[in-house]
Amino acid sequence: MKNHNVFAGAFVDRSGEKRKDADWLDEALTDAETRFVPVWGDHCLVGGDPLTLMLLERQQIEPFLQDHNQTFLGLFRGHAAIAVAIDGGGMPPFSELGEFQDLRYLGSVLPADEANLAAHARGMVLWHGSQLFCGSCGSSARPNTDGTSRLCLNPDCAREIYPRVDPAIIVLVANGERCLLGRNISWPEGRYSTIAGFVETGESLEDAVRREVFEETNIRIEKVRYHSSQPWPFPSSLMLGFIAEADSSIEQKIQLNDGELEDARWFTRKELRSGFPKLPFRISIARRLVDDWLDLDSRP
């Protein structure tokens, strides 16, 4: 089993101790070794063949630096990395260096460490754009010194606001030589995937797995085993992957209890290898769950 999913991996030293060091951050902004990650709207800049994430020098990004549009991401390949938010209106800049591409595409073509950095940069830029006001008092908020949180400008409130991550479970349910997959009506024809859903308040991950599978398919499960996780910045989910076994002690029939799925079925390994159904995108943890289950019958 590989060590991490797409967009995951500890490739960036987040350097928490440096986030509060205003002098160090000021020096990093002007350091010739610092690299800047431009995010135009919600797209990241790539260029070259094969494609690589374009990490810019201070002189290149200078025209786009404004008050409070930078976020310190950490140390990447030994140097400070800073995301810069660029208004997505008009023509994209830096056309001489490459082009801005969607992160879903970049996850399939960039080296693992660069995909991780791009996801981090894009996620922080979009979060800042969605948190212009304090959720407690409604006053304006601005990024703090390093950009990893925001501060309410109302002195009577002065709340510090941190990025939120939404935990969601995703599970491959197995029953002997079959696995359970469902499809959403909005997906391309013939595509099926693993069962997924957001964790609710006061709920453990294991309980969320059991609830979501039953709500969507009417199947009761017993054993639940953690597999791996994947940051999914569309916009801010953390996918927590599991393998589960259906309860074989009772007779069970698939039923779409909550109407979220258009269809759900049991598939054998032979069926999945035949080309139908179409499987999830390769960058997703859903695909890794399916692929790892398919590989089980070939392991010694």
C-alpha positions as CSV (number, residue, x, y, z in Angstrom):
1,M,0.0,0.0,0.0
2,K,1.3,3.4,-0.9
3,N,2.0,5.8,2.0
4,H,-0.5,8.6,1.1
5,N,-3.4,9.6,-1.1
6,V,-3.3,12.4,-3.7
7,F,-3.0,15.9,-2.1
8,A,-1.8,14.2,1.2
9,G,1.7,13.7,2.5
10,A,3.9,15.7,4.9
11,F,5.8,17.5,2.1
12,V,5.4,21.0,3.7
13,D,7.0,21.7,7.0
14,R,4.3,23.9,8.4
15,S,6.7,25.5,10.9
16,G,4.2,26.6,13.5
17,E,6.8,28.3,15.5
18,K,7.6,30.7,12.7
19,R,4.0,31.7,12.1
20,K,4.1,34.0,15.2
21,D,7.5,35.4,14.5
22,A,6.6,38.7,12.7
23,D,10.3,39.6,12.1
24,W,11.0,36.3,10.5
25,L,7.9,36.5,8.3
26,D,8.9,40.0,7.1
27,E,12.3,38.7,6.2
28,A,10.8,35.8,4.4
29,L,8.7,38.1,2.2
30,T,11.9,39.7,0.8
31,D,14.2,36.7,0.9
32,A,15.6,35.7,-2.5
33,E,15.1,32.0,-1.7
34,T,11.4,32.4,-0.8
35,R,9.0,30.9,-3.4
36,F,5.5,32.3,-4.0
37,V,2.5,30.2,-5.1
38,P,0.1,32.3,-7.1
39,V,-3.6,31.3,-7.0
40,W,-5.7,33.0,-9.6
41,G,-9.3,32.7,-8.5
42,D,-9.2,29.0,-7.6
43,H,-6.6,27.8,-10.1
44,C,-2.9,27.2,-9.7
45,L,-0.1,28.1,-12.2
46,V,1.7,25.2,-13.9
47,G,4.2,25.1,-16.8
48,G,6.8,23.0,-18.5
49,D,6.8,19.5,-19.9
50,P,6.1,17.5,-17.8
51,L,4.0,20.0,-15.9
52,T,5.3,21.3,-12.7
53,L,3.9,23.8,-10.2
54,M,5.3,27.3,-10.9
55,L,7.0,28.7,-7.8
56,L,7.8,32.3,-8.4
57,E,10.4,34.6,-7.0
58,R,9.7,37.9,-5.3
59,Q,10.4,40.1,-8.3
60,Q,7.9,38.0,-10.4
61,I,5.1,38.2,-7.9
62,E,5.8,41.8,-6.8
63,P,3.0,43.5,-8.9
64,F,0.4,41.3,-7.3
65,L,1.4,41.7,-3.7
66,Q,-1.2,43.6,-1.7
67,D,-2.0,44.1,2.0
68,H,-3.2,40.8,3.5
69,N,-3.3,38.7,0.3
70,Q,-0.4,36.4,1.3
71,T,-0.5,33.2,3.4
72,F,2.6,31.5,4.8
73,L,2.3,27.9,4.0
74,G,5.5,26.6,5.6
75,L,8.9,25.4,4.3
76,F,8.9,23.6,1.0
77,R,12.1,22.0,-0.2
78,G,13.9,23.9,2.5
79,H,12.6,27.4,1.6
80,A,9.7,29.5,2.7
81,A,6.5,29.1,0.6
82,I,3.9,31.8,0.5
83,A,0.5,31.6,-1.3
84,V,-0.7,34.8,-3.0
85,A,-4.3,35.4,-3.9
86,I,-4.9,37.0,-7.3
87,D,-8.3,38.2,-8.4
88,G,-9.7,35.8,-10.8
89,G,-11.3,38.4,-13.0
90,G,-9.8,39.4,-16.4
91,M,-7.1,37.6,-18.2
92,P,-4.9,35.3,-16.2
93,P,-1.4,36.6,-15.6
94,F,2.0,34.9,-16.2
95,S,1.0,33.5,-19.6
96,E,4.7,33.6,-20.5
97,L,5.4,31.0,-17.7
98,G,2.5,28.6,-18.1
99,E,-1.3,28.5,-17.5
100,F,-3.6,28.3,-14.5
101,Q,-5.3,24.9,-14.1
102,D,-8.0,23.4,-11.9
103,L,-6.7,21.4,-8.9
104,R,-8.7,18.3,-9.8
105,Y,-6.7,18.0,-13.0
106,L,-3.4,19.0,-11.4
107,G,-3.8,16.1,-8.8
108,S,-3.4,13.7,-11.7
109,V,-0.3,15.2,-13.3
110,L,1.8,17.0,-10.7
111,P,4.5,15.3,-8.5
112,A,3.0,14.3,-5.2
113,D,4.8,17.1,-3.2
114,E,3.7,19.8,-5.6
115,A,0.1,18.6,-5.6
116,N,0.2,18.7,-1.8
117,L,1.5,22.3,-1.9
118,A,-1.0,23.4,-4.5
119,A,-3.9,22.0,-2.5
120,H,-2.7,23.8,0.6
121,A,-2.3,27.1,-1.2
122,R,-5.7,26.9,-3.0
123,G,-7.5,25.9,0.1
124,M,-6.2,28.8,2.2
125,V,-6.9,31.3,-0.5
126,L,-10.5,30.2,-0.9
127,W,-11.0,30.1,2.9
128,H,-9.8,33.7,3.2
129,G,-12.2,34.7,0.5
130,S,-15.1,33.1,2.3
131,Q,-14.4,34.6,5.7
132,L,-14.5,38.4,5.2
133,F,-16.6,39.0,8.3
134,C,-16.6,37.7,11.8
135,G,-19.2,35.0,12.4
136,S,-19.8,36.2,16.0
137,C,-20.4,40.0,15.6
138,G,-20.5,40.5,11.9
139,S,-17.6,43.0,11.8
140,S,-15.0,42.9,9.1
141,A,-12.1,40.5,9.6
142,R,-8.6,40.5,8.1
143,P,-5.8,37.9,7.9
144,N,-3.3,37.9,10.8
145,T,0.4,38.4,10.2
146,D,1.1,35.0,8.6
147,G,-2.3,34.5,7.0
148,T,-3.1,31.2,8.7
149,S,-6.0,32.7,10.6
150,R,-8.2,35.9,10.6
151,L,-8.8,38.6,13.2
152,C,-12.1,40.3,13.9
153,L,-11.5,44.1,13.6
154,N,-14.1,44.9,16.3
155,P,-12.0,45.6,19.4
156,D,-14.9,44.5,21.6
157,C,-14.9,41.1,19.9
158,A,-11.3,40.6,18.5
159,R,-12.1,37.0,17.8
160,E,-9.4,34.9,16.0
161,I,-10.9,32.8,13.3
162,Y,-9.3,29.6,12.1
163,P,-9.9,27.5,9.0
164,R,-12.5,24.7,9.5
165,V,-12.2,21.2,8.0
166,D,-15.3,19.2,7.4
167,P,-14.8,15.5,8.3
168,A,-16.5,13.1,5.9
169,I,-16.4,9.3,6.0
170,I,-16.0,7.2,2.8
171,V,-16.3,3.4,3.0
172,L,-16.0,0.4,0.8
173,V,-18.5,-2.2,2.1
174,A,-17.5,-5.8,1.3
175,N,-19.6,-9.0,1.5
176,G,-17.4,-11.9,0.7
177,E,-16.4,-11.6,-3.0
178,R,-18.7,-8.6,-3.6
179,C,-18.5,-4.9,-2.7
180,L,-21.2,-2.3,-2.5
181,L,-21.1,0.7,-4.8
182,G,-23.7,3.5,-5.4
183,R,-24.2,6.2,-8.0
184,N,-25.5,9.8,-7.8
185,I,-27.8,10.9,-10.5
186,S,-25.5,13.8,-11.3
187,W,-22.5,11.6,-12.2
188,P,-21.5,10.5,-15.7
189,E,-23.5,7.6,-17.0
190,G,-22.3,4.3,-15.6
191,R,-20.2,5.6,-12.8
192,Y,-20.4,4.1,-9.4
193,S,-18.5,4.8,-6.2
194,T,-18.1,4.0,-2.6
195,I,-20.6,5.3,0.0
196,A,-19.7,8.6,1.7
197,G,-21.2,11.3,3.9
198,F,-20.4,14.0,6.4
199,V,-19.9,13.2,10.1
200,E,-22.6,14.7,12.2
201,T,-22.3,16.6,15.6
202,G,-21.7,14.2,18.5
203,E,-21.0,11.2,16.2
204,S,-17.9,9.0,16.1
205,L,-16.4,8.0,12.8
206,E,-17.4,4.4,13.2
207,D,-21.0,5.4,14.0
208,A,-21.0,7.7,11.0
209,V,-19.9,4.8,8.7
210,R,-22.7,2.6,10.0
211,R,-25.3,5.4,9.7
212,E,-24.4,6.5,6.2
213,V,-24.3,3.0,4.8
214,F,-27.8,2.2,6.3
215,E,-29.3,5.5,5.3
216,E,-28.2,5.3,1.7
217,T,-28.4,1.5,1.0
218,N,-30.3,-0.2,3.9
219,I,-27.3,-2.4,4.6
220,R,-26.2,-3.1,8.1
221,I,-22.5,-3.5,8.7
222,E,-20.4,-5.0,11.5
223,K,-16.7,-4.8,11.4
224,V,-15.3,-1.3,10.5
225,R,-11.5,-0.8,9.8
226,Y,-9.8,2.4,9.1
227,H,-7.9,2.6,5.8
228,S,-6.4,6.1,5.2
229,S,-7.4,9.7,4.8
230,Q,-7.3,12.4,2.1
231,P,-7.6,16.1,2.2
232,W,-10.2,17.0,-0.3
233,P,-10.1,20.8,-0.7
234,F,-13.3,21.2,-2.7
235,P,-13.7,23.3,-0.7
236,S,-12.6,22.0,2.7
237,S,-13.3,18.3,3.4
238,L,-11.2,15.7,5.0
239,M,-12.1,12.3,3.7
240,L,-11.7,9.5,6.2
241,G,-11.6,6.1,4.4
242,F,-12.8,2.8,5.9
243,I,-13.3,-0.8,4.8
244,A,-16.4,-2.4,6.3
245,E,-18.0,-5.8,6.3
246,A,-21.7,-6.3,5.8
247,D,-23.5,-8.1,8.5
248,S,-23.8,-11.7,7.1
249,S,-25.8,-13.0,10.0
250,I,-29.0,-11.3,8.7
251,E,-30.7,-11.3,5.2
252,Q,-30.3,-7.9,3.7
253,K,-31.8,-6.2,0.7
254,I,-30.6,-2.9,-0.8
255,Q,-33.0,-0.1,-0.4
256,L,-32.3,3.6,-1.1
257,N,-33.6,4.9,2.3
258,D,-32.7,8.6,2.0
259,G,-33.0,9.1,-1.7
260,E,-29.4,10.5,-2.0
261,L,-28.4,7.8,-4.5
262,E,-30.0,6.9,-7.8
263,D,-28.8,3.3,-7.6
264,A,-26.7,1.0,-5.4
265,R,-25.5,-2.6,-6.2
266,W,-23.2,-5.4,-5.2
267,F,-20.4,-5.9,-7.7
268,T,-17.9,-8.8,-7.9
269,R,-14.2,-8.3,-8.7
270,K,-14.8,-9.8,-12.1
271,E,-17.5,-7.2,-12.9
272,L,-15.4,-4.3,-11.7
273,R,-12.5,-5.4,-13.9
274,S,-14.8,-5.8,-16.9
275,G,-15.1,-2.0,-17.5
276,F,-18.6,-1.7,-16.0
277,P,-19.2,0.1,-13.8
278,K,-17.0,3.1,-14.4
279,L,-14.9,3.6,-11.3
280,P,-14.1,6.9,-9.5
281,F,-11.3,9.2,-10.6
282,R,-7.9,7.8,-9.9
283,I,-6.9,10.8,-7.7
284,S,-9.7,10.1,-5.2
285,I,-9.6,8.0,-2.1
286,A,-12.7,6.3,-3.4
287,R,-10.7,4.8,-6.2
288,R,-7.9,3.7,-3.9
289,L,-10.4,1.9,-1.7
290,V,-11.8,0.1,-4.7
291,D,-8.3,-0.7,-6.1
292,D,-7.0,-2.0,-2.8
293,W,-10.0,-4.3,-2.4
294,L,-9.5,-5.6,-6.0
295,D,-5.9,-6.4,-5.2
296,L,-6.8,-8.5,-2.1
297,D,-7.4,-11.6,-4.2
298,S,-4.0,-11.4,-5.8
299,R,-2.0,-11.1,-2.6
300,P,-0.3,-14.2,-1.2
